[in-house]
């Protein structure tokens, strides 16, 4: 129930850390040397690329379509952030089949992942929608600096002077790894075919879903269902950390919303940086549909 969940959140808040608090040097050191287990599932993303969505999808895939966990346990407890929950007790709590989330760039985890068979799912999203989503997130997340304008935020984003650094380096770092235990998927692919993507993820994680469980999972992972689920929409987080009167975490959930924010001049500025930094990158992104 919601009151219990809120209590858990507050306890976590006072004892350790919780989403919304930036990582410390200690937590970073812990993450860098993290002893991954072969049975771990790691969700790696640049912020605002569909992390919460993938946490929900993986929850359903790993639990045979059963909504119980999704309705009773917050996403940050089901799939804790490696760099924020540095207490070994928290990440060790679900020994055996842990789901771990991280926004860290690949190079920081390269050693820890080197000999591991942990399954890594890396989610990308077109960077114009990422920039806009990140901008609005800064407005409601009180632990991040309040942006003056989108124009100024865009410059910071393009220069990598935002939390978790450069989008360009993040995507290039993670996608330069050709490993059998790495699975790549984009926000746009999921958006266009949630069921098909869920089937691919269930096959990658070797957790088969029968037809009726798949149908049920797809329903629960829709934007409208997640927007109303307090275990994933971040409304359990106290207002002083995320101020829902300034915006919603589950904001729009669309492809191409950047069109409503970018000016022609900003599109040009963005494209120049993109073309110079991503010229050797084989990835293509879907910017509208
Ligand atoms: P918008 O701000 O564009 O709406 P993250 O979890 O990595 O922080 O990403 C948050 C973004 O994913 C937000 O984008 C949010 O609305 C979107 N999102 C979360 N769940 C979604 C879903 N089920 N369908 C579509 N978009 C979703």
Boltz pocket constraint, residues with backbone or C-beta under 6 A from the ligand:
constraints:
  - pocket:
      binder: B
      contacts: [[A, 45], [A, 46], [A, 47], [A, 48], [A, 49], [A, 50], [A, 51], [A, 52], [A, 53], [A, 129], [A, 132], [A, 133], [A, 134], [A, 136], [A, 191], [A, 221], [A, 222], [A, 223], [A, 224], [A, 226], [A, 248], [A, 249], [A, 250], [A, 251], [A, 252], [A, 253], [A, 254], [A, 257]]
      max_distance: 6.0
